[in-house]
């Protein structure tokens, strides 16, 4: 009796090996020649749709080899490559090749890392990965945590945990409406927009966020933070958490974390750190003082797919007392036969976050941490910072560039023509903002370099964030040349348009 079942999804061993080896060859060639590609194709959605061709759902299947070949062509010739050495927009790193292989292996085993019984080894690897991430940024390895998709989810997790920890236990049954509480959270004006999204999505409303002004260094003004907390208490509000930023997305500034920790301790508030981008820089010896106080946080968000060079997706929520995670997320319906083992070592990750079904995100992080090691990461992160400083220095020296800020691996600067600017200061600044915004659009579409933007002191700036192990000094020098060339061209066009 034939026990095998013939299905359209199967690929026999011989074909699977041939297709797989060809794909690995294609990827290896791509990695080896990525600098010869444009950073982005710059194609419009309509152009991409024509390339993809609009057809209905196929009724008959095609060969796997044909599908893989076409998919490779589509992605390698019509994508934006954040692994390109001149990609410095937003905060997405070049993917570590070992992480790419890790995703392949993870998909093959296809673990649901929601319960230990469903993912025995994967659960243990994720537990160890969380421990290593805590050690990496210099906090106690006893922090518990969970891998998530990225910064928003890592911070959302912490927001909900903070609320549960600081609210009466009746919250779960009664909900926010019936607790008669006027919960408020605090963060600097430079904090990422996730905090507003969390307040809206979790029923607090955007008015529950106190956006504290920044000081002259763009750090949260902690004197104003303390005063605002006291004022809210007098007015009958219930402060429950403060968010400190370890590397803000616009300029890379790190708040005074130690001071914030002291304020939280004094007022019995949950101290959360959004370190999605910047926290890994704590491994650099000369930056230890910058991150002082991070070990006092109740929770920390960190994104391995940012400065640990892991392929998307990989974020992580770390919590000093892991019991708070279970208090927030645990549930035990009768159809969950996920019991603890006799030694009490079993951990079911569905009790640590919003997801029940969870992919094995930890494997690629775990593999990269082993291959690179803390010394390797120290070397690469320090090099990224050095290159960012070089960009700032070159912008500072160039007569047609204005260097604005440099923190961690983020530099902001803008193009300032040597001639043809309005004499009126307000009109001059308005023109420069329009010019640099137009310049950024042109650079992003052109495909030679990909930068993003930041608004600093009301100036529209070009923003470079280097979390890229492929970027070199020659790339930095070439970027200066590209910006100047395109800036001169656009300024000339805008001058002619006003005549």
Steps between C-alpha positions, in 0.01 A plus 500: 500500500642839398508720814617818324249760394550682171418873523561807283710662774775238505844549344703181475840486664699529179305802373501666842880476517546632146260793550644573844863495386415729209328742736797499739730575205276790400497642853877456539559689173260772617688544829832508314393768252239699693699823475465489120120515527302820539385547860144506364340462162292811566210356303144616557227262621351505148833399346541221753148374438571484125819303567318262733209477252147508634340158468243308696575222744651210299293186471785282383836490673843577356832333566684601816816570300316748277342676799829531688678631191236766433475598865878551513484720191214709639661558837860550388412746225208693647571549873654742745810339651562591862812282477652741247801690642338834413165423666484723808130580518290427804649225718516169318829315486676284249387144576768270639543211252486245781161644597376440145597135535343496845166607353522216247562243772232651723242480220591138433438389858201738523471529876209673671694659786189573700519203733794290616335172406461624139856632472727332754844599369382825340363613839834436668687683223269801535548503878878499450476769232308729736764441768781582257326818382470616861869429558588676173354834608638472853196410709445193715456172307212430740281735293229302326373576156348401172590543132249703298481655153669832572513822700129582500405158633789489750391835641128410488576191707675710763218759503242232585726341760558838666125565513427161656780543754382845612123450490273313746451130426137577421616652168474166320137452600374858524697661217623858482153657497402357837825570684433876505868558434649780292818323394782709351840408357801724441759520224710761324386679187771304315343162585388278213131513409439148633407648839210696354384194305509294822293756690239509224484127429487396867219735596683783674467763229772720357442767768633258762854550372706783648757604239780655705711766322866425438802693625774663292649155428162360386469282811184489707493796739488309826424808711185554294425128526500517881289814506246355255463183707436702816251722324310197366487346847354821642240500221381148572678316219674165548851493356611142429802498267787706363667417168868582466662484158835334436569636153214705358413432139568850367835588653616198707495685834488297823296640789650532849382154600640505853309818585179362352542180704531712817183695415311176434620347826394808696151497347448123478481508119592234248825590321510383139785560256447508127840373393378346176776673306764621740524247783765279329746793509518445879755227419752766389725578801510877441119513493445334838435833670250603229284196582543519879172409667382253237533217753243680717225470240192288566482421128705558188423472129784396268490410130760246382395578141638850548852517644562126546472448123233230521261447207149633550300436713661503844410721795515418870329612821714456812336520845690512828240287681364246248201431726353828376486350150301200625271725708420695183466231235438160656173318441407135550203387293404135531628420151860601593672189628820694565595395852825565683757224528598352835808724533297812421732588211239502225427841350209563267570815302132564429492615867764766424332697224210565266560207265394139543637368172859621478771439245854411604650852479766425758701252292656756263583729794648213699712389203631851429589563866711184495671561167586864570546495877505805725846601377390489137193709574709750694727539198216539246283736706803717577581513128145611417533782753841598359356519147210712622745740661697512173185599312437779751859623472493502118168688504640746751801574277310531173399858407162387360397275788391577855567231760218501756531208748697182562410242765571125503491407129255771389614818325270777380608767253356710220597645164550878505584658161770765486291736290144598416344483846237751619640777717205487739580244771149351518478465123853359492415226750173420322686469169770277651236273653325465163829447319619228739164323497507499119862384509415208727218390270739515204770301682254231610364456149841520333630180657861610558452556873203468734477749787197601708402827666488666839365835616755654738444850640241552223760416235416229244808278507640208310544216748749216481477203736781247457418151627671336206802270510558555125539880516856631460683835505485517120119474517490798738720709270289405197180594681634851556574528128153370404320739736695799371450407134126449538465803728662731244277362225175540697591846630563611142165358387314669785672831426393483135143411598468824699616721210 
